[in-house]
Amino acid sequence: MADIAMVFHWGPQQMDAMDLAELMDWRERARERWELQHGARSKT
């Protein structure tokens, strides 16, 4: 949930109503947006 809050600037109230599947979907969107804006870091 921290990823979603950081990328989309959403608070707990916006995320509280979402079920787990929806949260996981938004988490993936947040990850993708972060990589587009900041570049993917290589895993070493």
C-alpha positions in Angstrom: 0.0 0.0 0.0 2.9 2.3 0.6 3.8 2.0 -3.1 0.3 3.1 -4.1 0.3 6.0 -1.6 3.7 7.3 -2.8 3.0 7.1 -6.5 -0.6 8.2 -6.6 -0.7 10.3 -3.4 -3.6 8.3 -2.1 -4.4 8.0 1.6 -5.7 5.0 3.6 -9.3 6.1 3.1 -9.1 5.8 -0.7 -7.5 2.3 -0.4 -9.6 1.0 2.5 -12.6 0.2 0.3 -10.6 -1.8 -2.2 -10.4 -5.6 -2.1 -7.0 -7.4 -2.2 -7.1 -8.1 -5.9 -7.8 -4.4 -6.7 -5.0 -3.3 -4.4 -2.6 -5.7 -6.1 -3.6 -4.3 -9.5 -3.0 -0.7 -8.4 0.3 -1.7 -6.8 1.5 -3.1 -10.2 0.3 0.1 -11.9 2.3 2.1 -9.3 5.4 0.0 -9.9 5.1 0.5 -13.7 4.6 4.3 -13.3 7.6 4.6 -11.0 9.8 2.7 -13.5 8.7 4.9 -16.3 9.4 8.1 -14.4 12.5 7.1 -12.6 14.0 4.2 -14.7 14.2 0.6 -13.7 17.1 -0.3 -11.5 19.1 -3.3 -12.3 19.0 -6.1 -9.8 22.5 -7.2 -8.6 
